[in-house]
Amino acid sequence: MRKNPREIGDEHVYLVHQALTLSIGKEAISDFPKTVRETVLYLKSLYPNIITATSKFDEKNTNAAKDLTLYLDDGTMKTVNLFLIKRGGKIQTKNLGAKSFFLKYFLSESVQEMFNKDFETHYLDFLSSVASPKVGKVQDCDRKELKKVVSNYFPRFTGEIEKYRSIFLYRLRESCFTLLKDVYNAKDKGFYHAYHTLFMTDDTTIITRYGKYESSVSVERFSLSSPYFNSIEIYKSGKNSVGIKFGEVALTLRFKFESGPTSSIKLAVSYDTFPSEDETEATNKRTIRKMSSLFDNHQYEKGKNQSNAVGKCHEAITYYYFLQYFPNIAQVEPNECVDLMDKYYNIVKPEILTDLFKATSTIVPAIREKLYEKYHDYEIESIELVPDSYIKDKLDTGDLKLILRVNKAYEVESISLKALAKKNSKLTTKNPGIGSILGPTYFNVGSLTPLVEEVKGRFLGGELDHRTSLEVLANELGAQLKVASQDHLKQGIENLLGRAMMAITFYKDNVSVCKEHSQIASVVNVYVRTPTAIQNTLSWNGDLESISIRVKFSKGHKYGWSTIKLTSEYSVNV
């Protein structure tokens, strides 16, 4: 039976300890594999005064013990980690527990509690998503019941539920990186402790590499110094990993299921050489060439939902231009803009794609100007696209994320990307329910629910028709917004438009603008029953920006009374 990596590693430790003990006693070790002999020779060259050695197998808890402990003739001892790796492979240590690593390595109980709270929310969403197609409504099921359902239907992962695994692990990674960023920015001593522990700086770490032939065996020491805090960096990789790096050495923490859908969640730890600036630039040039090839070979095919396809292509093209402007920016998921473009661009008409490609060249300068206004001195370290289905927070409307280094700290900037044909076009934002618009989700100034019930009764009694019902509701909504404070109005606008910075390309006018609605500095004006009796308009920035909120029924007149909805439309004068 083929041995797993753990068994291979344990065997290597066992044999090295045996051979080292014999060698210390001046006995021959020629019968041992070359990987073992070369490791022993390297250890003795580092520490020629070894008098005895013990291994982790001499300890009661082998998982907590060091691979080897060397006792030297000057009375000191050295702890040793041993790795046996096939050429081209990565150093991999034992997995970490997802629900304990912040406490164990970063020494923070509070951060661990915050992560565990996010973990439970995301895990219940994962279990519910997997279980609901099989058993229907699962709102009343607890964690234990959901796990039982999932285990019965899916003892192992299948293609049917793979997307739910991806979404869950992505959300864990995002929660982890946010907390990791906060710990780093606070210059918390726990971060330094995690660095030294995870990079094994207090131990002697020996890496033995092997290949197809005996001559391929080599031994080296994995050794890192104790750096200044600011020379340590953090990063994202792929859709489920975070990392810490110092110089060219990178440590990646990858979220994974231990086995099946109800197994425990672990962090797989691996070490690798981080790409140099030249390698990153070469990767970006390849991505740019692939995007250019797609444009050159565009074949239009009539398809549904072209407006959505235009939006997706705009996201991919924006990403493409970021690589053009910042050739050393790291791609969190290389070539994801190519995959997105390839999926949607064939159903975009050639003339629209040409206009879109040309006009989107103006979006990076617009975003750069807004970032300069906000941070002044900053450096963009990485870029990634965010799939719609991966986002749980409805106020996080970002399509693209940038990791920035600002004054030796990290910031994550989410940017909502929009593509409109002309400057006077209106952009539909969220469509909130009539019952939530004045509540804490949006403006937080009251509730229209009692009035909705009253109007419904009057409608069913024949006193009001469809139009007058909408006018009564719109009038009351406008009246309550009219007396709301500026803080509540600005918060409501931010919630309607989302927290993310918004960048819009008007592709027929060849221009882009970038706005941030969490920082509205001007007065917000409320225009009741404007521009029609069933609409209210909020405007700011000297009436250059506005949101019109229209009241409507969710179904046509023939259905009688139906649920009341709101349509929110944003416009900006450039």
Disulfide bonds with the S-S distance in Angstrom:
none
